[in-house]
Amino acid sequence: MANFIYKPYKEIIIHEIRELEIQAFMEGYVSQLLSQGQAGVTPVASWVDGIAFYLGNFMETPELVKEKLDGRIHWAAVYFARTSYQPEKKVSVSGRDYIVKFAKAEGNRDFVGLAEFLNKRPTSEA
């Protein structure tokens, strides 16, 4: 039988952080999916401890894969809003109503750490 090893990331590097009001957060998320041709996809944002967020990732390159294997992950951007938890919220974009779902992510220790990091930031810093 194989030996299993769990090796979590040691460092997560965020290259851009954007804090938005909840309405602008949802409108931006829906607009992004629509511009990517994902009109039928229901947006699902992660939520932990008063922070709703979604990540912008870099395309995989050999350099980024090496970084991951060395224990460092790079997120191009974190978009977030401070908000109470609700399983879903409605938003209107270009005259159409959309549902944005929120998934509790307390089981992901990296997302819990991200929420702690974002909650410590002054609102004006984002």
N, C-alpha and C positions, 0 to 999 in steps of 0.2 A: 504494500500500500504506500502511496505517496505521502510525504511529509508536507503538511499544510502550514504556511507562514502568512500571517496577517501583517502587512507593513503599511500603515497609514501614512499619508503625506505628512511631512515635517513642517512644511511652510506653504502658505497660500499667498500669492502676490496678486493684489488687485491694482490694476492700472488706471481705472477711472471709477469714481463713485458719483452717482447722481441721485440726490434725494428729491422727490417730487411729492406734491400733494396727491392724495389718493385718487382724485378724479383724473388728474393729468397722468398719473402712473398707469391707470387702467386704459385710458385713451391711447397712450403711447404704446402699450403692450399690444392692444388689438390692432392698431395701425401698423405696427411692425409685422405682425403675422399676415395681415392683409397684403402688405407690400411684398412679402415673400411668397405670395400665391397660396397661402394656407387659409383660405376663406372659411373652410368647413371645420377648422380645428378650434376646439374650445381652449382658450388660454387658461393655464393653471399656474398660478404664482405660489411660491412657497411662503409659509408664514411661521414665524417663531417669535414669541415674546413681544408682541406689538409691532413687529416688522414684517411687512410683505415685501417680497423681492423676487427678481429673476435675474439670471446671469447672461452676460454677453461673452461668448467664448471666441478664442482665436481658432483659426483653422489649424488642424494638426500638421506639424512639420517635423522633420527628423530632430530638430533642435528642441522643440517642445516635448516630444516623446522622451528624449534624453533627460530633460528637466524633470519630467514626471517620474522616470525611473530613479532619479537621484533624490526624489522626495519633495520636489517643488512643483506646484501647479500654478499656472498663470490664468487669471480671469481677466479678459479684456475690460469688462465693465460689470458693475453691480448697480442695478436700478432698484430703488426701494422707496417705500412710503411707510410712515408711521400710522398704524391703524389697528382698531380692535378686530378680533377674529369674527368672521362670518364665513360660512361655507362657500357663499357666492355673492357677488354684487353685480348690479346692472350698470351698464355704461352705454351711452349713445355716441356713435361715430359715423359721420357723414349721413345723418338722418336715420340710421339703422340701430336697433337695440342689440346689444351683445351681453352675454354673461361671462364674467371672469370668475373662475373658481379659485379657491384658496385651500391649499393642502397644508395641514399642520406638519411640520418637519422636525419636531423635537427629537426624533429618533436618529437624526443625522448630526453627529457631534461637530462636524465642520460647520453646518448651518447654525447650530446653537452658538458656536464661537463667533460666527459672522454677525448674528443678531446682537450678541454682547458687545462686539466691536462697534457696530453701527449705533447702538443705544448710548454709547459713551461719547459719541461725536456730537458737538454742538450743531444745532440745526443750520447755522450760517456757514458751517464748514463744508457742507455737501455741495 
